[in-house]
Amino acid sequence: MDGRRVLGRFWSGWRRGLGVRPVPEDAGFGTEARHQRQPRGSCQRSGPLGDQPFAGLLPKNLSREELVDALRAAVVDRKGKPGELTLFSVLPELSQSLGLREQELQVVRASGKESSGLVLLSSCPQTASRLQKYFTHARRAQRPTATYCAVTDGIPAASEGKIQAALKLEHIDGVNLTVPVKAPSRKDILEGVKKTLSHFRVVATGSGCALVQLQPLTVFSSQLQVHMVLQLCPVLGDHMYSARVGTVLGQRFLLPAENNKPQRQVLDEALLRRLHLTPSQAAQLPLHLHLHRLLLPGTRARDTPVELLAPLPPYFSRTLQCLGLRLQ
């Protein structure tokens, strides 16, 4: 697997900043939440959270040098252009920083723009091709290779199951949004509508929220966020799609996707109190969707897959503590 680089612990997308720290040897699902557990009912109540309540997020005006340093520090496994500041734009500097000389890094697998978690890079074209073939074959065989953690506003009706939906990208008011399509025709499929599938399992519930494990079996923009909206349980910090869920007399229902513009997620007062957030702070709540686990092929075809883990970001762990969500 020469030429592979794995980056862990990236928070909230490249626009909103990132945070890194070394991954503990026993890092696993919810490692931080277990090691930082406070007395029951406690949630950092020593004082107001201030202007930056979400630990692990760096300022929006991150420099190229700071991003390169953070990426280099976030390598958890190692084998083997001008414009907006993004992961892609600093790959040349990162390659130099890692001593790769003329070898160019390319992104093999990463979480979505606003989510956190593992980023898989490769400086070897042959390795990158092998990994892509592995992921493609796994999808066709409906074997999940990626596992996400999500905190949802609301509790799914079923404790586990599949979410299936046909999705398309639609340009609405200057923004590309993912929109569900009911009963897509063959013409719809030819025009870009894709049938998508995810597995979900509720790990813990509390305070009207849930910690959910999500495993996508297809790849589509914002697939997991939209799938949870279809379950009437938007991901906490989803300021893009959560407005599609309406509430009347305590009952939730779906609003037409085409008629709902993205807006800041609105949380009820009880949940704000549990999270110890003001409405203005909640408007900056990061998306609680984290690529926690990734399976890679072993050296030989019959080898057991290699498991890579990225512990939860500090703000994610804090949310679990505030909501009383505990991992079994």
C-alpha positions as CSV (number, residue, x, y, z in Angstrom):
1,M,0.0,0.0,0.0
2,D,2.9,2.4,-0.7
3,G,2.0,6.0,-1.3
4,R,-1.1,6.0,1.0
5,R,-1.7,8.8,3.5
6,V,-4.6,8.9,5.8
7,L,-5.6,12.1,7.5
8,G,-7.9,12.1,10.5
9,R,-9.7,14.5,12.8
10,F,-10.8,17.2,10.4
11,W,-13.7,19.3,11.6
12,S,-16.5,21.0,9.7
13,G,-15.1,21.2,6.2
14,W,-12.4,23.3,4.6
15,R,-14.3,26.6,4.6
16,R,-15.2,26.5,8.3
17,G,-11.9,25.4,9.6
18,L,-10.4,22.3,11.1
19,G,-8.8,21.0,14.2
20,V,-6.3,18.3,14.8
21,R,-4.6,16.4,17.5
22,P,-2.7,13.1,17.8
23,V,-5.0,10.0,17.6
24,P,-4.8,7.9,20.7
25,E,-3.7,4.3,20.2
26,D,-7.1,2.9,21.4
27,A,-9.0,5.4,19.3
28,G,-12.4,4.0,18.4
29,F,-16.0,4.9,18.1
30,G,-16.6,7.6,20.7
31,T,-13.1,7.3,22.3
32,E,-13.1,11.0,23.3
33,A,-16.6,10.8,24.8
34,R,-15.5,8.0,27.0
35,H,-12.2,9.5,28.2
36,Q,-13.7,13.0,28.7
37,R,-16.9,11.9,30.5
38,Q,-18.1,14.3,33.2
39,P,-20.4,13.6,36.1
40,R,-24.0,12.9,34.9
41,G,-25.9,16.0,34.0
42,S,-22.7,18.0,33.7
43,C,-21.8,19.8,30.5
44,Q,-19.1,22.4,31.0
45,R,-21.3,24.6,33.0
46,S,-18.5,26.7,34.5
47,G,-19.4,29.8,32.4
48,P,-20.6,31.1,29.0
49,L,-19.2,29.5,25.9
50,G,-18.1,32.8,24.4
51,D,-17.7,33.6,20.7
52,Q,-16.1,30.3,19.7
53,P,-18.1,27.6,21.6
54,F,-17.2,24.7,19.3
55,A,-13.8,23.3,20.4
56,G,-11.7,22.0,17.5
57,L,-12.7,24.6,14.9
58,L,-10.0,27.0,13.7
59,P,-10.8,30.6,12.4
60,K,-12.2,31.0,8.9
61,N,-9.2,33.1,7.9
62,L,-6.8,30.1,8.1
63,S,-3.6,30.7,6.1
64,R,-2.3,28.2,3.6
65,E,0.7,27.5,5.8
66,E,-1.5,26.8,8.8
67,L,-3.7,24.4,6.8
68,V,-0.6,22.5,5.5
69,D,0.8,22.2,9.0
70,A,-2.6,21.0,10.3
71,L,-2.8,18.4,7.5
72,R,0.7,17.1,8.1
73,A,0.0,16.8,11.8
74,A,-3.2,14.9,11.1
75,V,-1.6,12.0,9.3
76,V,-2.7,8.9,11.2
77,D,-1.4,6.2,8.9
78,R,1.4,6.5,6.3
79,K,2.4,3.7,3.8
80,G,4.0,4.0,1.0
81,K,-4.5,26.2,-7.1
82,P,-4.7,29.6,-6.4
83,G,-8.2,30.6,-5.3
84,E,-10.4,29.4,-2.5
85,L,-8.6,27.7,0.4
86,T,-9.4,24.0,0.1
87,L,-7.8,20.6,0.6
88,F,-7.2,20.4,-3.1
89,S,-5.5,23.8,-3.3
90,V,-2.8,22.9,-0.7
91,L,-2.0,19.4,-1.9
92,P,1.3,20.5,-3.6
93,E,2.5,22.2,-0.4
94,L,1.4,19.2,1.7
95,S,3.4,16.9,-0.7
96,Q,6.5,19.0,-0.1
97,S,5.9,19.1,3.6
98,L,5.7,15.3,3.8
99,G,8.9,15.0,1.8
100,L,7.3,13.4,-1.3
101,R,9.4,15.5,-3.7
102,E,7.9,15.1,-7.2
103,Q,5.1,12.7,-6.1
104,E,1.7,14.4,-6.2
105,L,-1.0,13.6,-3.7
106,Q,-4.5,12.9,-4.8
107,V,-7.7,12.5,-2.8
108,V,-9.0,8.9,-2.8
109,R,-11.7,9.2,-0.2
110,A,-13.0,12.0,2.0
111,S,-16.1,13.0,3.9
112,G,-18.3,15.8,2.7
113,K,-17.4,19.4,2.6
114,E,-19.1,20.3,5.9
115,S,-18.5,17.0,7.7
116,S,-15.5,15.9,9.7
117,G,-13.5,12.7,9.7
118,L,-11.0,10.7,7.7
119,V,-9.4,11.9,4.5
120,L,-7.6,9.3,2.4
121,L,-4.8,10.5,0.2
122,S,-2.4,8.7,-2.1
123,S,0.9,9.7,-3.8
124,C,1.0,6.5,-5.8
125,P,-1.3,6.3,-8.9
126,Q,-1.3,2.5,-8.8
127,T,-2.4,2.5,-5.2
128,A,-5.0,5.1,-5.8
129,S,-6.4,3.1,-8.7
130,R,-6.5,-0.1,-6.6
131,L,-8.3,1.6,-3.8
132,Q,-10.9,3.1,-6.1
133,K,-11.5,-0.3,-7.6
134,Y,-11.9,-1.8,-4.1
135,F,-14.5,0.9,-3.1
136,T,-16.4,0.4,-6.4
137,H,-16.5,-3.4,-6.1
138,A,-17.6,-3.0,-2.5
139,R,-20.5,-0.7,-3.5
140,R,-21.6,-3.1,-6.2
141,A,-21.6,-5.9,-3.7
142,Q,-23.4,-3.7,-1.2
143,R,-20.6,-4.0,1.4
144,P,-20.2,-0.8,3.3
145,T,-16.7,0.5,3.6
146,A,-17.4,3.8,5.4
147,T,-19.1,4.3,8.7
148,Y,-20.3,7.8,9.8
149,C,-21.4,9.0,13.2
150,A,-24.3,11.5,13.3
151,V,-26.2,13.3,16.0
152,T,-29.8,13.9,14.9
153,D,-32.5,16.3,16.0
154,G,-35.2,13.8,16.5
155,I,-35.2,10.0,17.0
156,P,-35.8,7.7,14.0
157,A,-39.0,5.6,14.2
158,A,-37.0,2.4,13.7
159,S,-33.9,1.4,15.6
160,E,-32.2,0.3,12.4
161,G,-32.9,-0.2,8.7
162,K,-32.3,1.0,5.2
163,I,-33.0,4.3,3.7
164,Q,-33.7,4.3,-0.1
165,A,-34.4,7.3,-2.1
166,A,-33.9,8.6,-5.7
167,L,-32.0,11.9,-5.6
168,K,-31.0,14.6,-8.1
169,L,-29.1,17.8,-8.0
170,E,-31.1,20.9,-8.7
171,H,-30.0,24.5,-9.0
172,I,-32.3,26.5,-6.7
173,D,-31.8,30.2,-6.2
174,G,-28.1,30.0,-7.1
175,V,-27.3,27.0,-5.0
176,N,-27.0,23.3,-6.0
177,L,-29.2,21.3,-3.7
178,T,-29.9,17.6,-3.5
179,V,-33.6,16.9,-4.0
180,P,-35.6,13.7,-3.6
181,V,-37.5,12.3,-6.7
182,K,-40.6,10.2,-6.2
183,A,-41.0,7.2,-8.6
184,P,-38.2,8.2,-11.0
185,S,-38.8,7.3,-14.7
186,R,-36.2,5.9,-17.0
187,K,-35.8,9.4,-18.5
188,D,-35.2,10.8,-15.0
189,I,-32.4,8.2,-14.5
190,L,-30.8,9.1,-17.8
191,E,-31.0,12.8,-16.9
192,G,-29.0,12.3,-13.7
193,V,-31.4,11.0,-11.0
194,K,-29.7,8.4,-8.9
195,K,-31.2,5.7,-6.7
196,T,-29.4,5.9,-3.3
197,L,-29.2,3.6,-0.3
198,S,-27.8,3.9,3.2
199,H,-27.9,1.6,6.3
200,F,-28.6,3.2,9.7
201,R,-28.5,2.1,13.3
202,V,-29.5,4.1,16.3
203,V,-26.7,3.7,18.9
204,A,-28.2,5.9,21.7
205,T,-31.0,8.3,22.4
206,G,-31.6,11.1,24.8
207,S,-33.2,14.5,25.1
208,G,-35.1,14.0,21.9
209,C,-31.9,13.4,19.9
210,A,-30.1,10.3,18.7
211,L,-26.6,9.1,18.0
212,V,-26.9,7.3,14.7
213,Q,-24.4,5.1,12.8
214,L,-24.7,5.6,9.0
215,Q,-23.2,3.5,6.3
216,P,-23.8,4.7,2.7
217,L,-23.9,2.1,0.0
218,T,-24.0,4.6,-2.8
219,V,-22.3,8.0,-3.4
220,F,-24.3,11.2,-4.0
221,S,-23.9,14.7,-2.9
222,S,-25.3,15.3,0.7
223,Q,-26.8,11.8,0.6
224,L,-26.7,11.2,4.3
225,Q,-28.0,14.6,5.3
226,V,-31.0,14.2,2.9
227,H,-31.6,10.6,4.0
228,M,-31.9,11.7,7.6
229,V,-34.2,14.5,6.6
230,L,-36.4,11.9,5.0
231,Q,-36.5,10.2,8.4
232,L,-37.7,13.5,9.8
233,C,-34.5,13.6,11.9
234,P,-32.1,16.1,10.4
235,V,-28.5,16.0,11.4
236,L,-27.6,18.5,14.1
237,G,-25.9,21.5,12.5
238,D,-27.5,20.9,9.1
239,H,-28.1,24.4,7.9
240,M,-28.7,23.3,4.4
241,Y,-31.6,20.8,4.5
242,S,-33.1,20.8,8.0
243,A,-35.7,23.4,7.0
244,R,-37.4,20.7,4.9
245,V,-38.8,19.3,8.2
246,G,-41.8,21.1,9.5
247,T,-43.6,20.7,12.8
248,V,-47.3,21.3,13.7
249,L,-48.6,20.5,17.2
250,G,-45.5,18.4,17.9
251,Q,-45.9,16.3,14.7
252,R,-43.2,16.4,12.1
253,F,-43.7,16.3,8.4
254,L,-41.8,16.9,5.2
255,L,-42.1,20.1,3.3
256,P,-41.6,20.3,-0.5
257,A,-37.9,20.4,-1.1
258,E,-38.1,22.7,-4.1
259,N,-39.9,25.4,-2.1
260,N,-37.5,25.4,0.9
261,K,-34.3,27.5,0.7
262,P,-31.3,26.7,2.9
263,Q,-31.5,28.4,6.3
264,R,-30.0,28.2,9.7
265,Q,-31.2,25.2,11.6
266,V,-33.8,26.2,14.3
267,L,-33.6,24.2,17.5
268,D,-36.3,24.3,20.2
269,E,-35.6,26.1,23.5
270,A,-35.4,22.8,25.5
271,L,-32.7,21.5,23.2
272,L,-30.8,24.8,23.3
273,R,-30.8,24.6,27.1
274,R,-29.5,21.1,27.1
275,L,-26.7,22.2,24.7
276,H,-26.0,25.4,26.7
277,L,-26.2,27.4,23.5
278,T,-27.8,30.7,22.7
279,P,-29.8,31.0,19.4
280,S,-26.9,32.9,17.8
281,Q,-24.4,30.2,18.8
282,A,-26.7,27.5,17.5
283,A,-26.8,29.3,14.2
284,Q,-23.0,28.5,14.0
285,L,-23.4,24.9,15.1
286,P,-21.1,22.6,13.1
287,L,-22.6,19.7,11.2
288,H,-22.5,16.7,13.5
289,L,-21.6,14.2,10.7
290,H,-18.3,12.4,11.1
291,L,-16.5,9.9,8.9
292,H,-15.3,7.7,11.7
293,R,-14.3,4.4,10.2
294,L,-13.0,3.3,6.8
295,L,-12.1,-0.1,5.6
296,L,-9.2,-0.6,3.1
297,P,-8.1,-3.7,1.3
298,G,-5.3,-5.8,2.8
299,T,-2.0,-6.4,1.1
300,R,-3.3,-9.6,-0.5
301,A,-6.7,-10.2,-2.0
302,R,-7.8,-12.6,0.8
303,D,-6.4,-10.5,3.6
304,T,-8.8,-9.1,6.2
305,P,-9.6,-5.4,5.4
306,V,-7.5,-2.8,7.2
307,E,-9.6,-0.7,9.6
308,L,-8.9,3.1,10.0
309,L,-10.5,5.1,12.8
310,A,-10.9,8.8,13.5
311,P,-12.0,9.7,17.0
312,L,-14.8,12.3,17.4
313,P,-14.1,16.0,17.3
314,P,-14.2,17.8,20.7
315,Y,-17.4,19.6,19.9
316,F,-19.1,16.4,18.9
317,S,-18.1,14.7,22.2
318,R,-19.3,17.8,24.1
319,T,-22.7,17.5,22.4
320,L,-22.9,13.8,23.4
321,Q,-22.2,14.8,27.0
322,C,-24.8,17.5,27.0
323,L,-27.5,15.3,25.6
324,G,-26.7,12.3,27.8
325,L,-25.9,10.1,24.9
326,R,-23.7,7.2,25.9
327,L,-22.1,4.6,23.7
328,Q,-22.9,1.0,24.5
